[in-house]
Structures are given as structure tokens and as C-alpha cells.
Amino acid sequence: MNLISTFIVWTWLLCIGLVAPASLPAGGAQESIIQHRRNNMGSPIIALKDFNLLNSTSNNSSTLTRVIAGTPVNVIKVWESNESRKWLLVSVLCQRFDQLFYRRGWVEI
């Protein structure tokens, strides 16, 4: 009787050990941080005040366009400079001569 119960226990443990890992996704139940960031970055934000869209991450750079408060802005990238200043690479929908197009540029936070 002892031999049969030992055989049943080992068979049950072997089945659990082989079947349970096959039902898990590769890498276990971890969620990727990169996918989470990508989903947050895709949603547009609304500009609360007017600002200039710059062509580089410098205060002396030229202005591409003036963004008016209330305009939806898509954040593409967040960058922190060596001087501990944060910059956003954004995409803004602009209208010029009855045409709509997206313009990309940098904004300091």
C-alpha cells in the first residue's frame, strides 16, 4: 500500500511540475515597463498656457510655431539634459493655409 501511495504522489507532483509551467506566458506574470510607458505616452494632453515649440533642446534655438492654450499635444519623448532640465518632444496639429499637418518640436518643462 505504501508503494502505491508513493507512486500516486510522485505522479501527481510530476504532472503538476510539467503542466503548470506550460500554462504560464514566457517570462512569467511580469508586465513589461516599456509597453506600459508606450500606452501612457500615446494619449494627448491639453496645453494649459501658450508656449513656443522649439527646434532643439536649447533656449537659444529658433521657434517653429506658437502653440495656443487648449491645443491637444502628443508627447513623443521625455529627455533630461545635463543641467537637470526636462524637455518634451511633442507633436502638435497645426493649421497653415487651410492645411492641417503635425509639427514636432521641443518644449522645456
C-alpha positions in Angstrom: 0.0 0.0 0.0 2.9 2.3 0.8 4.4 1.8 -2.6 1.1 2.6 -4.4 0.5 5.8 -2.4 4.1 6.9 -3.1 3.7 6.2 -6.8 0.4 8.3 -6.9 2.0 11.2 -5.0 5.1 11.3 -7.3 2.9 11.0 -10.4 0.7 13.9 -9.2 3.8 16.1 -8.5 5.3 15.2 -11.9 2.0 16.2 -13.7 1.8 19.5 -11.8 5.5 20.2 -12.5 5.1 19.6 -16.2 1.6 21.1 -16.8 1.8 24.3 -14.7 4.8 26.0 -16.4 3.2 25.3 -19.8 0.2 27.4 -18.9 2.4 30.5 -17.9 3.5 33.1 -20.5 7.1 33.4 -21.3 8.8 35.4 -18.6 6.1 34.5 -16.0 3.5 37.0 -15.0 5.7 40.1 -15.3 4.3 43.1 -17.2 6.7 45.0 -19.5 7.5 48.5 -18.3 8.1 49.6 -21.9 4.6 48.7 -23.1 3.2 50.5 -20.1 5.0 53.7 -20.9 4.1 53.5 -24.6 0.4 53.3 -23.7 0.7 56.3 -21.4 2.6 58.4 -23.9 0.1 57.8 -26.7 -2.7 59.8 -25.1 -2.8 63.5 -25.9 -2.6 66.2 -23.2 -4.1 69.7 -23.4 -1.8 72.7 -23.3 -2.8 74.9 -20.3 -1.0 78.0 -21.5 0.6 79.4 -24.6 4.2 78.2 -25.4 6.8 78.2 -28.2 7.6 75.0 -30.0 11.4 74.9 -30.3 13.5 73.1 -32.9 16.2 71.9 -30.4 16.7 71.5 -26.6 18.2 74.9 -26.1 16.7 78.1 -25.0 18.5 80.0 -27.8 17.0 77.7 -30.5 14.6 79.1 -33.1 10.8 78.9 -32.7 8.9 76.6 -35.0 5.4 77.7 -34.1 3.4 79.2 -31.3 1.0 76.8 -29.6 -2.2 78.3 -28.1 -3.7 77.2 -24.8 -6.3 74.4 -25.3 -4.4 72.7 -28.1 -4.0 68.9 -27.8 -0.4 67.9 -27.6 1.0 64.4 -28.1 4.1 63.6 -26.0 6.6 61.5 -28.0 9.7 61.5 -25.8 10.9 62.8 -22.4 14.5 63.9 -22.2 16.5 65.2 -19.2 19.5 67.4 -20.1 22.9 67.5 -18.2 21.7 70.6 -16.4 18.8 68.7 -14.8 16.3 70.3 -17.1 13.4 68.3 -18.5 12.4 68.6 -22.2 9.5 67.0 -24.0 9.5 66.1 -27.7 5.9 66.8 -28.7 3.7 66.6 -31.8 1.1 69.4 -32.3 -1.6 69.6 -35.0 -1.1 72.9 -36.8 -3.1 74.7 -39.5 -1.5 76.9 -42.1 -3.1 78.0 -45.4 -6.2 75.7 -45.0 -4.0 72.6 -44.5 -3.7 70.6 -41.3 -0.3 69.0 -40.5 1.6 67.7 -37.5 4.6 69.7 -36.3 7.2 68.2 -33.9 9.3 70.2 -31.6 10.8 70.5 -28.1 9.3 72.2 -25.0 11.0 72.7 -21.7 9.1 71.8 -18.6 
